[in-house]
Amino acid sequence: MAKFLVKASYTSEAWANQIDNPQNRIEIVGKQMEAMGCKLLNGYLAFGEDDLVIIVEAPDNATAASMLIKVASSGAITNISTTVLIDPEEGVEALKKSSDFNYTPPSK
């Protein structure tokens, strides 16, 4: 399964709702993700550029995208960025395969 790093920010309305009704949104959203065959591996509230940082495992890119599209359509979060994560073994495999690629850089 593919892994993704997802960062996002809550809207001011979403923050206000959470202040009025404090709850562990990481736990709640993790359970909702399971219905799509995804797993929330880890999640954190953050302060700074992002309010939320999670690592998600999904069967494929389309499933991950559809889940994030649905979350974004709720209006509760903004500034979503997603990064596909590659485990070290895949990284080594990619390095080995790169030797088979004949790339010519742009010339001056």
C-alpha positions in Angstrom: 0.0 0.0 0.0 1.1 3.5 -0.7 1.9 6.0 2.1 1.3 9.7 2.0 2.3 12.7 4.1 -0.7 15.1 4.3 -0.5 18.6 5.7 -3.4 21.0 6.0 -4.8 24.0 7.9 -8.1 24.2 9.7 -10.4 27.1 8.8 -11.3 29.5 11.6 -14.8 28.0 11.7 -13.4 24.5 12.1 -11.2 25.7 15.0 -14.2 27.4 16.6 -16.3 24.2 16.4 -13.5 22.2 18.0 -13.2 24.8 20.8 -16.9 24.4 21.4 -16.8 20.6 21.2 -13.2 19.4 21.9 -12.5 15.9 20.6 -9.7 13.8 19.1 -10.2 14.5 15.4 -7.2 12.3 14.5 -9.0 9.3 16.0 -12.3 10.1 14.5 -11.0 10.7 11.0 -8.8 7.6 11.2 -11.9 5.5 11.8 -13.7 7.2 8.8 -10.7 6.5 6.6 -10.9 2.8 7.3 -14.2 2.7 5.4 -12.3 3.6 2.3 -9.6 1.0 2.9 -7.1 3.5 4.2 -5.3 3.7 7.5 -4.2 6.7 9.4 -0.8 5.6 10.6 0.0 8.8 12.6 -1.3 12.2 13.1 -0.4 15.4 14.9 -1.8 18.8 15.5 0.9 21.4 14.6 1.4 25.1 14.9 3.2 27.2 12.4 2.6 26.9 8.7 0.3 23.8 9.1 -2.3 22.9 11.7 -2.5 19.2 10.9 0.1 16.7 9.8 -0.9 13.0 9.1 0.6 10.0 7.5 -1.9 7.9 5.7 -1.7 4.4 4.0 -4.0 3.9 1.0 -4.4 1.1 -1.5 -3.6 3.4 -4.4 -3.3 7.1 -5.5 -6.9 7.3 -6.6 -8.3 6.1 -3.3 -6.0 8.6 -1.4 -7.1 11.4 -3.8 -10.8 10.7 -3.5 -10.6 10.6 0.3 -8.8 14.0 0.4 -11.1 15.5 -2.1 -14.1 14.6 0.1 -12.3 16.0 3.2 -11.5 19.2 1.3 -15.0 19.6 0.0 -16.2 19.8 3.7 -14.7 23.3 3.9 -13.1 22.4 7.3 -9.6 22.4 6.0 -7.5 24.4 3.5 -4.0 24.5 2.1 -3.9 20.7 1.7 -0.6 19.4 0.5 0.1 15.7 -0.2 3.5 14.0 -0.6 3.9 10.5 -1.7 6.3 8.7 0.6 8.8 6.1 -0.6 10.2 3.6 1.9 14.0 3.0 1.9 13.8 -0.3 0.1 11.8 1.4 -2.8 14.3 4.2 -2.8 17.2 1.8 -3.3 15.3 0.0 -6.0 14.7 3.4 -7.7 18.4 4.2 -7.5 19.3 0.9 -9.1 16.8 1.3 -11.9 18.1 4.9 -12.6 21.3 3.4 -14.0 19.2 2.0 -16.9 18.0 5.4 -17.9 19.9 7.4 -20.5 19.2 11.0 -19.7 20.8 13.9 -21.5 20.7 17.2 -19.7 19.9 20.5 -21.5 22.9 21.9 -23.2 24.0 25.6 -23.3 
